[in-house]
Amino acid sequence: MWPFFKFQTKRTLGSAPRVAVVTPWKPGVAWCFRESWLRALSDLGVSHVEFFLTKGERHVHRFFRELKRTNADVVLLSGGDHHMHYLHDTEAKQDFWKSLKSHVLCMCTERVMNSPFPESEEKTRSALRAFDAFFYFDEFAEPLFRESGKPSKWLPQFADEVLFHPTCSYEDRFNRLYFRAHFTNFGVEGVYAARRALVDAVQNHPCFEVHQANKGSWLTPEQYAETLSKQRFVFRTPSNCPGWVENFWTAMASGCVVFHQALPVDEVKSRPLLVPGKHYVEYDMSNPPALLKQAEEAVKNWGDYRHISENAVAIFRERYTVRHVVSDMLQFMSDAKISK
């Protein structure tokens, strides 16, 4: 399969840059890193070209030729370090990016430091040798980006505000803690181990509804949005990536009251963004019996949690939408001092 690409016909308004958006073409790529990015650029009046890539050397070389022809001012790579390592895994490929006139922003969407997935840090180091600027989610990787000397910025994750929003009143929602996520370790020891332990502790309790999201049982983004909007409570468990991850924000955006484990004290960037008891319900993942009691209390007295649902939607719309992030990216690239 060749890389798929098409030109967006929307004209550039004012001094907005022409942008090339590059994402992997594979199932499971987060909607907010592909379709919603494209919509946000259109809504902002930014002309753009889209590249959805498959792995393979012939695909990469054709993509390089086509990318040069776009004359894009900015190239946005979603998961360029980890999920598209094949774009910069040789010195020759890194030289291509250095020679490109476009300014290249890589969005690092996975855990970089101390990841259970092998070679995660080295993949990011390889990206640092190739690309011009970086947005990253893993706050523990800040020293790595700083030492590179490349323009970089940490940002919290986000969600699609158009797809995920409340469509069902708080009173009419299902009254239990809904959970849907991956359980598998993908053949890598330690991946989602804490998640599986928590799920084992709660899955037979009547206050919880647990679903495993595996190949063959994935919901479309629209189906997932519809499902979330019917839930009064959502149960979140530890992810591979630090901080508040995308699935947390999709539940917040949908007006759900989210139960989320206490973040580690060393996550000093993520922890202050939200207030437990105001924006979400915090639980201690080392104490499952206490979690079950919290769940029982919430299901019994669900009316007392309405303010959390309202506050969650408000703060999401204020700061953590795709449109906010895309605007921030474009401004960041405009301000960044990049020498090529």
N, C-alpha and C positions, 0 to 999 in steps of 0.2 A: 504494500500500500504506500503510495506516495504521500508526502506531506500535503495536507489539505490547506488551501488558503483562498481567501477572497477579499476583494477590496470593498470597504464600506464607502458608500457614495456621499455620505453627509459631508458638506463642505466645512473647512476650518473656519471658525469665527475669530475675528481679531487676530491676536498673535499666538493663539493656541497651537501647540506643536502637532505635527503629523506623528502618529504613534503606531508602532508595530507591536502587537500583543502576541506573545508566544507561550503556548501551554502544551502539555503532553496530551496526545490523543489516546486516552485509555479510560476504561470505566473507573469510577470512584474518585476522579479528580473533582475537587470541591467546586460546586456551582459558583461560589463567590469568587473563584479564581479564574473563571472562564466566561460563562455567559453573562454574569452580572457585571464583570469588568467592562465587557463590550457595550452593554446597555448604558452603564454610567458614563463612558466616554461619549457615546452618542448624545446622551442627555446634556452633557457639558459642552456640546458643540465641537468636539474634537474629532477631526478626521482620522481614520485608522485603518490598518490592514491587519488581518487575523491569520495566524499560523497555528494549526493544530498538528503536532508532530508525532510520528511514530519512530521507534528506535531502529537504527540500521544505517550503515555508513553511506549507502547510496542516497538515502533520505536526507541525511545531514548535509551532504555536499550539494544536493539540489537546493535545499533550504538556504544554504549560504549564498548561492547564486541569486535566488529570488529575493532574499533579504536585502542584498546590495542594491537591487533594482528599485526597491521601494523608496530609497532616499529618505527614510524616516528620520525625524529629528531625535526621537526617543524610542528605544526598544525596551519593552517591559517583559521580563522573563519570570513566569510563575513557577516557583520551585526549581529554578535554574541550576542551583547547586546540587540538589539531591535527586530530584526526579528526572532531570535532563542532564545528568553528568556526561552523557555521550556527546554533548555539545562542546566540552572543554577538557576531555580526558587525554589529550595529547598536546604537545608543545605547538604543533602546527595549527591545531584548532584554537588554542589560546592566542596565537599570533593573528589569526583571522579577526578575532574580536578586538584586539589592540589596533588593527589597521582600519577597522570600520569607522566611518565618519560619525555615525550615529552615537549618541550617548546611551549606554546600556545600563539599565537598572535591574538588578536581580532580587527577586523576592524570595527570601530563605524561609520556607514554610514549615520546616521540621526542626526537631531538636538537633543541635549541632554538637554540644559538649556532653560527653558521658552518655551518649545514646546507646541503647542495646543493639541497634542496627550497626553492623560493621562498616567501618570506613566513613562514617558520617562526617567526622571532623575533617578528614582528608579531602572529601568531596567539596566541602566548603572552602578549604584552603586552595583547591584547584580553581574554584570559581573566582576567588580573590585574585588569582594570577591572570584571569581573563577579562572580567567585567569591570565597569567603571564605578558603580555605586550600588548600595545595598540597603534594603529594608529587611529586618529580621525579627522573628518572634521569640527566639531563645535569649532571654536577658543574660544568661550566664556566658553567652558568646561575645559579650561586649568587648572584653579585652582583645579577643582575636580580631575583631573588625577594627578596633582602634589602632592596633599595632600595624595593620596593613597600610594605614595612611589614606585609604580610600574613603570618600564620603559615605557615611552610613547612618542609619537611624533605627532604633528599636521602636516597634509599635505593637500594641495589643492586637489580637485577632479581631475579626469583625464578621458581619453577616449581611445578606441581601435584604434590604429593607422593603423592597417591592414584593418579593416572593413570600417573605416571612413577616406576618403582621397578624394582629388579633382579628379573627373573623367570627368568633363565638364568644358570647358573654361569659363572664366569670361564673355566673350561677349555673349555666347550662353545660358545664364541662364535666368530663369523667373525673370521679373523685378517688384517684389513687395515684401512686408515684409511678410514672411511666418511664421505662428505660429501654433504649434501643442502641446497640453499639456492637463493635467487633469484640469477640472473646478470644479468637485464635491468636497464637503467638507468631504466626507466619514462619514457623520453623526456627525462630530465634529465641533462645532461652531468656526469660525475664520479661519479654514483651507482654504487657497487660496482665502481669501476675497479680498486682494489687487489685485490679478490676475484677478478675475472676474470683478472688477471695471474697470480695464484697458481694458479688452476685450470688455466690454460694450461700452467703449468710442471709440474703433477703428474698431470694427468688420464690420460696414457698410460702412467704408471708402474704396474707390476703390484702395488705395495703400496697403491694407492689405488683406491677405488670412488667415482665421482663421478656425482651425479644433480642435474639441474636441476629446481627446484620452480617450475613455472609453472601458470597456469590450465589446468585439464584434467588436470594430473598431481599435484594436491595429494593428500596422504594425509589421512585423517581423523585426529583426535587419537589415537584408539585404535590405528589402523594405525601411526602414527608411533611411539607408545609401544612397540608390539610389535617394530617394526623396530629401534629403538634398543637394546632389551634383548638383541638378538642380536649386537650389535657389541662387539668387544673394544676397538677404538680408534675415536675420532671426530675428524675434522679440522675445525677451525673457522677461519674467515677473517674479515677486518675487516668490521664491520657499520656501518650508518649511525649507530647510537647508541653513545656511549662506554661503556667498562666491560665488565662481564661480562653479556652479554645473555641473554634467556630461553632461546634454543636451546642456549647453553652449559650452563645449569643443568639443562635436561631431560636432556642427555647425562650430566652428573654424577650426577643423581638415578637414572639408569638403570644406574649402575655402570660406565660407559665410562671409559676412559682418554682424556682429551681433549687433543689437540694444539691449542694456542692461541698466536697471535702475542704477542710481548712487548707489553704495554701501554705507551703513551708515558709518559715520566717525569713529565709534568705531570698525569697522572691520579692525583693524590695521595690521593684517597679510595678508589678502586677497587683500586689496586695492592697495598696492604698486606693486603687481605682474604684473599688466598690465596698459597701458597708454591709456586713452581715446583719440580718434582721430588718434591713431597709431595702436592699436590692436582691437578696437571695437568702436562703436558709443554709447556715453552715453546720456541718457535722464533723465528728471526729472519726476518721476511717479506722482507727485502731480500736474503736469501741462499738462493734456492731449492735450489742444489746441497747445501748443508748440511742443509736440511730433508729432502731425499730420503735422505740418509745416516741421519738420525735415524729416519726411517720404516723403513728397511731394518733398522736395529738393533733397533727395537721389535718388528717382525714376526718377526725371527729369534729374539730372546730375550724373548718375550712374558711368560714367567714372572717376569721381574725387575720387571715393572710392576704386579703384583697389588696391592701396597700402595697405589699411587696410586688404583686403583679403589675400594679399601676406604675410604681417607681421603676421597675425593670424596663418596661416599654419606654418610659420617658428618657431614661439615661441612655438607652440604646440609640434612640432616634437622635439624641443630642450629639453623640460622639462616635458611635461605633458602626456606622453604616458603610456600605461599599462606596457610596458617593463621597463621604468624608475622606476615606482612605485614598481614592483615586485623585481627588483634588489635592490632597496632601502630597501624593507622589509627584504630580505635575509641578507643584510649587517647589518641592524639594529639588527636582531636577533642574528647574529654572535657576534656583539659587546656588546649586552645587558648583564648585570650582573644579572642573574636569579638564585635564590636559590630555590631548591625544596626538 
